[in-house]
Amino acid sequence: MKTKVFVDGSEGTTGLRIFERFQGRDDIELLKIDPELRKDPSERKKLINASDVTFLCLPDVAAIESASLLDPDNHHTVIIDTSTAHRTEEGWAYGFPELSEKHKDAIAKGQLIAVPGCYATGFISLVYPMIAGGIISKDYPVSAFALSGYSGAGKKTIAVYEDPDRPAEFSSGREYALSQQHKHLKEMKAITGLSRLPLFSPIIDDYYSGMVVSCQFYADMLSKKMTPSELLEYFREYYAGKKFIKVAEADDETAASGFLAGNSLSGWDGLKIYVTGNEDRIIVSSQFDNLGKGASGAAIECMNIRLGLDEAKGLNL
């Protein structure tokens, strides 16, 4: 029997990518809404409750409304929300199964699953294991910067980047969230257990997809004294056996002439971790596709786990 899937919000980048990923799967039946009724609550409610799995690919307010359309006595339909709305809400499983067996078990048993944000995915993949292993304390003043392609910025911004008459500044990297109010900060703090919000400086650049997130640490401020090679080995052990997480070899970064490119893993659904720097100052970085492990790929991974399928089914690893 095919799994009935409804994508609420199939006009955005994430929704479209989920649709694309299901085209080659013979185990999925897509429930489609009449385009004229895609904002009609009664029609969306009917399709949500008729589905086995509903993906919410909507702005936060709309995602909250759609989640409320699930009938109270419906214990069958699984809701997978890709918005920011429910990532730190009680009762919602956080969709990052590689963090711990507890996270994976919550996804496997949950009816309500919140997919992590793209920047948050990169940040949490680095900081959560370091706190879990006692390498940094929860009150460590973590700072991070990130580089992303423009595909995660929404349809209006994508249109500007792809306009041949765009403003000149769109041809360079542009730092933003200068007020330190980025929407992913809440989950970055909550999921890792940090006692304070991290300093975070994201940069959007002139390429379509892919992302690098980096955190910097003073070695003498670590709770456990470690060299870059020792920390790299720790990450390798922490993520051992995880299909979606690859930890670099010691010479990977230098083999690329000392650069980490934001778009190198575009189209791949996993995430790769690097540790660079020296014995005084250490940089840990995650490299992935903001549309893959940072969005639609992670959403489908969560669905696969919830349905008891191979977690990588239909994904590119």
Secondary structure per residue as TSV (DSSP state, phi and psi in degrees):
chain	resnum	aa	ss	phi	psi
A	1	M	-	360.0	134.2
A	2	K	-	-77.0	148.6
A	3	T	E	-81.3	125.3
A	4	K	E	-84.4	121.7
A	5	V	E	-122.6	132.3
A	6	F	E	-118.5	130.5
A	7	V	E	-106.9	107.8
A	8	D	E	-90.8	106.2
A	9	G	T	106.6	46.6
A	10	S	T	-82.7	6.4
A	11	E	T	-89.3	-19.4
A	12	G	S	-85.2	175.6
A	13	T	H	-60.2	-47.2
A	14	T	H	-65.6	-45.6
A	15	G	H	-60.5	-43.0
A	16	L	H	-63.5	-40.5
A	17	R	H	-67.3	-36.7
A	18	I	H	-63.4	-45.0
A	19	F	H	-56.4	-46.6
A	20	E	H	-59.9	-41.7
A	21	R	H	-68.5	-22.9
A	22	F	H	-87.6	-7.4
A	23	Q	T	-62.2	-33.0
A	24	G	T	-96.2	9.8
A	25	R	-	-102.9	127.0
A	26	D	T	-93.3	4.3
A	27	D	T	-102.4	3.8
A	28	I	E	-118.5	133.1
A	29	E	E	-112.4	113.8
A	30	L	E	-83.0	125.8
A	31	L	E	-90.1	118.8
A	32	K	-	-107.4	142.2
A	33	I	-	-99.9	144.5
A	34	D	-	-59.6	125.6
A	35	P	G	-51.0	-32.4
A	36	E	G	-73.6	-15.0
A	37	L	G	-112.0	10.6
A	38	R	T	-66.0	-16.6
A	39	K	T	-107.7	7.6
A	40	D	-	-83.2	114.6
A	41	P	H	-58.6	-38.9
A	42	S	H	-67.9	-39.0
A	43	E	H	-70.3	-41.2
A	44	R	H	-64.7	-39.5
A	45	K	H	-61.5	-42.2
A	46	K	H	-60.5	-45.5
A	47	L	H	-72.3	-38.3
A	48	I	H	-58.3	-48.6
A	49	N	H	-77.4	-15.0
A	50	A	H	-86.8	-12.8
A	51	S	-	-88.0	160.6
A	52	D	S	-85.8	-36.4
A	53	V	E	-137.9	130.4
A	54	T	E	-118.0	127.8
A	55	F	E	-97.1	129.6
A	56	L	E	-100.1	111.2
A	57	C	-	-118.7	67.6
A	58	L	S	-136.1	163.3
A	59	P	-	-61.6	161.7
A	60	D	H	-54.8	-49.1
A	61	V	H	-61.6	-42.9
A	62	A	H	-67.6	-35.4
A	63	A	H	-65.9	-40.0
A	64	I	H	-62.8	-42.8
A	65	E	H	-62.0	-45.8
A	66	S	H	-64.2	-40.8
A	67	A	H	-61.1	-33.0
A	68	S	H	-72.7	-13.4
A	69	L	T	-80.3	-8.9
A	70	L	S	-68.6	124.4
A	71	D	-	-59.4	139.9
A	72	P	T	-59.1	-30.6
A	73	D	T	-94.5	8.8
A	74	N	-	-89.7	105.2
A	75	H	-	-108.6	16.7
A	76	H	S	-105.7	-45.9
A	77	T	-	-70.2	129.1
A	78	V	E	-95.7	128.9
A	79	I	E	-102.0	125.1
A	80	I	E	-118.4	108.8
A	81	D	E	-99.6	123.8
A	82	T	-	-94.7	-0.5
A	83	S	S	-83.3	179.8
A	84	T	S	-80.6	-13.3
A	85	A	T	-59.2	-38.5
A	86	H	T	-118.4	12.2
A	87	R	T	-67.7	-24.1
A	88	T	T	-118.6	14.6
A	89	E	-	-84.1	139.1
A	90	E	T	-62.5	139.0
A	91	G	T	95.1	-9.1
A	92	W	-	-107.2	127.6
A	93	A	E	-73.0	138.9
A	94	Y	E	-88.4	122.8
A	95	G	S	-80.4	53.9
A	96	F	-	-129.4	79.5
A	97	P	G	-65.0	-22.8
A	98	E	G	-74.2	-13.6
A	99	L	G	-65.0	-41.5
A	100	S	-	-167.1	163.6
A	101	E	H	-63.8	-31.2
A	102	K	H	-62.4	-43.1
A	103	H	H	-64.9	-43.6
A	104	K	H	-65.6	-40.5
A	105	D	H	-65.2	-38.1
A	106	A	H	-63.9	-36.5
A	107	I	H	-69.6	-43.7
A	108	A	H	-62.9	-28.1
A	109	K	H	-108.2	-8.0
A	110	G	-	-82.9	151.2
A	111	Q	S	-97.1	-24.6
A	112	L	E	-120.0	117.8
A	113	I	E	-127.8	129.6
A	114	A	E	-107.7	123.5
A	115	V	-	-80.4	134.2
A	116	P	-	-62.0	156.7
A	117	G	-	-72.7	159.7
A	118	C	H	-65.1	-54.8
A	119	Y	H	-60.6	-40.5
A	120	A	H	-61.7	-38.3
A	121	T	H	-56.7	-49.5
A	122	G	H	-63.4	-43.7
A	123	F	H	-65.9	-48.2
A	124	I	H	-68.1	-33.5
A	125	S	H	-59.9	-26.2
A	126	L	H	-93.9	-48.5
A	127	V	H	-80.1	-37.3
A	128	Y	H	-57.2	-50.2
A	129	P	H	-63.4	-33.1
A	130	M	H	-69.2	-35.6
A	131	I	H	-73.7	-42.1
A	132	A	H	-60.5	-33.9
A	133	G	T	-91.2	4.9
A	134	G	T	70.9	20.9
A	135	I	S	-79.3	-36.4
A	136	I	S	-127.0	154.5
A	137	S	-	-84.9	163.4
A	138	K	T	-67.2	-17.9
A	139	D	T	-100.7	13.2
A	140	Y	-	-63.0	135.0
A	141	P	-	-78.9	80.1
A	142	V	-	-73.7	135.0
A	143	S	E	-123.8	149.9
A	144	A	E	-148.4	149.0
A	145	F	E	-128.9	162.0
A	146	A	E	-149.9	149.9
A	147	L	E	-123.1	129.4
A	148	S	E	-137.6	149.8
A	149	G	-	-70.8	165.4
A	150	Y	G	-80.2	-6.6
A	151	S	G	-65.1	-21.5
A	152	G	G	-86.0	1.5
A	153	A	G	-92.7	0.6
A	154	G	-	98.6	162.0
A	155	K	H	-61.1	-40.1
A	156	K	H	-64.8	-44.0
A	157	T	H	-69.6	-39.5
A	158	I	H	-56.8	-43.1
A	159	A	H	-61.7	-37.7
A	160	V	H	-67.5	-44.3
A	161	Y	H	-62.0	-34.1
A	162	E	T	-93.5	4.9
A	163	D	-	-83.9	122.2
A	164	P	T	-61.4	-18.6
A	165	D	T	-102.2	25.3
A	166	R	-	-66.0	159.8
A	167	P	-	-61.4	150.4
A	168	A	G	-59.9	-33.2
A	169	E	G	-65.9	-17.8
A	170	F	G	-75.1	-4.8
A	171	S	G	-90.1	2.4
A	172	S	S	-128.0	169.0
A	173	G	-	-66.8	140.1
A	174	R	E	-127.2	114.7
A	175	E	E	-74.3	141.8
A	176	Y	-	-143.5	-169.3
A	177	A	-	54.3	42.0
A	178	L	T	-67.0	-19.3
A	179	S	T	-84.4	2.2
A	180	Q	S	59.0	43.1
A	181	Q	-	-123.8	27.0
A	182	H	-	-60.7	142.5
A	183	K	T	-65.9	-19.0
A	184	H	T	-84.3	-10.4
A	185	L	H	-60.4	-36.2
A	186	K	H	-60.8	-46.9
A	187	E	H	-74.9	-31.1
A	188	M	H	-59.2	-40.5
A	189	K	H	-75.4	-48.2
A	190	A	H	-66.6	-45.2
A	191	I	H	-72.2	-37.7
A	192	T	H	-77.1	-24.2
A	193	G	T	87.2	11.6
A	194	L	-	-59.3	146.2
A	195	S	S	-85.1	-12.1
A	196	R	S	-139.9	157.4
A	197	L	-	-66.6	139.0
A	198	P	-	-74.1	156.4
A	199	L	E	-73.7	131.3
A	200	F	E	-142.1	125.8
A	201	S	E	-126.6	97.1
A	202	P	E	-87.5	150.2
A	203	I	E	-130.1	129.1
A	204	I	E	-102.1	137.8
A	205	D	-	-130.8	173.1
A	206	D	S	-85.3	62.1
A	207	Y	S	-150.2	161.4
A	208	Y	S	-75.0	-55.7
A	209	S	S	-144.7	156.9
A	210	G	-	121.6	155.6
A	211	M	E	-155.6	146.0
A	212	V	E	-128.9	130.5
A	213	V	E	-119.9	129.6
A	214	S	E	-129.7	141.2
A	215	C	E	-122.3	143.5
A	216	Q	E	-114.8	139.0
A	217	F	E	-136.1	139.4
A	218	Y	E	-81.8	126.8
A	219	A	G	-60.8	-35.9
A	220	D	G	-76.5	-6.0
A	221	M	G	-100.3	-2.4
A	222	L	S	-71.4	147.1
A	223	S	S	-69.9	-28.0
A	224	K	S	-121.4	122.6
A	225	K	-	-66.1	121.2
A	226	M	-	-141.5	146.8
A	227	T	-	-88.8	165.6
A	228	P	H	-55.4	-41.3
A	229	S	H	-66.9	-35.7
A	230	E	H	-68.9	-39.7
A	231	L	H	-68.3	-37.7
A	232	L	H	-60.2	-42.9
A	233	E	H	-65.9	-35.8
A	234	Y	H	-61.0	-46.3
A	235	F	H	-63.1	-37.1
A	236	R	H	-62.5	-41.3
A	237	E	H	-71.0	-39.6
A	238	Y	H	-62.6	-41.8
A	239	Y	T	-100.8	17.7
A	240	A	T	-57.9	131.5
A	241	G	T	82.4	1.9
A	242	K	-	-89.7	116.7
A	243	K	T	-60.9	-34.3
A	244	F	T	-92.3	-6.0
A	245	I	E	-118.6	122.7
A	246	K	E	-116.3	132.7
A	247	V	E	-105.8	130.4
A	248	A	-	-62.9	154.4
A	249	E	-	-75.0	163.1
A	250	A	T	-60.3	-28.5
A	251	D	T	-103.2	10.1
A	252	D	H	-60.9	-44.5
A	253	E	H	-67.3	-42.9
A	254	T	H	-70.8	-28.7
A	255	A	H	-64.4	-22.3
A	256	A	T	-97.3	29.8
A	257	S	T	63.1	26.0
A	258	G	T	80.6	17.4
A	259	F	-	-122.8	146.2
A	260	L	-	-114.3	112.9
A	261	A	-	-88.3	140.4
A	262	G	T	-66.7	-28.9
A	263	N	T	-101.9	7.8
A	264	S	T	-62.1	-31.7
A	265	L	T	-108.8	19.6
A	266	S	T	-60.2	130.2
A	267	G	T	94.5	-9.9
A	268	W	-	-100.3	143.9
A	269	D	-	-99.2	5.4
A	270	G	S	-98.9	-168.9
A	271	L	E	-139.9	137.9
A	272	K	E	-117.9	136.9
A	273	I	E	-112.1	135.9
A	274	Y	E	-123.0	148.9
A	275	V	E	-128.4	121.0
A	276	T	E	-131.4	-172.7
A	277	G	E	106.6	-144.7
A	278	N	-	-149.1	-170.0
A	279	E	S	-72.1	-11.8
A	280	D	S	-98.9	-41.3
A	281	R	E	-134.0	125.5
A	282	I	E	-117.7	136.8
A	283	I	E	-115.8	126.9
A	284	V	E	-111.7	134.6
A	285	S	E	-135.4	147.6
A	286	S	E	-121.2	138.2
A	287	Q	E	-127.8	129.1
A	288	F	E	-166.5	179.8
A	289	D	-	-96.8	122.3
A	290	N	T	-62.2	-19.7
A	291	L	T	-93.8	-7.8
A	292	G	I	-101.1	-101.5
A	293	K	I	-60.5	-18.9
A	294	G	I	-89.7	1.5
A	295	A	I	-163.9	-104.3
A	296	S	I	-63.6	-37.3
A	297	G	H	-61.6	-43.0
A	298	A	H	-65.2	-37.2
A	299	A	H	-63.4	-43.2
A	300	I	H	-71.9	-36.2
A	301	E	H	-56.6	-45.1
A	302	C	H	-62.4	-42.3
A	303	M	H	-60.6	-45.0
A	304	N	H	-59.6	-43.7
A	305	I	H	-64.0	-44.3
A	306	R	H	-63.5	-32.0
A	307	L	T	-88.9	-1.8
A	308	G	T	77.3	22.3
A	309	L	S	-94.6	172.0
A	310	D	-	-57.9	126.3
A	311	E	T	-62.2	-22.4
A	312	A	T	-97.0	7.3
A	313	K	T	-59.2	127.1
A	314	G	T	78.2	6.4
A	315	L	S	-115.5	162.8
A	316	N	-	-103.6	103.2
A	317	L	-	-121.4	360.0
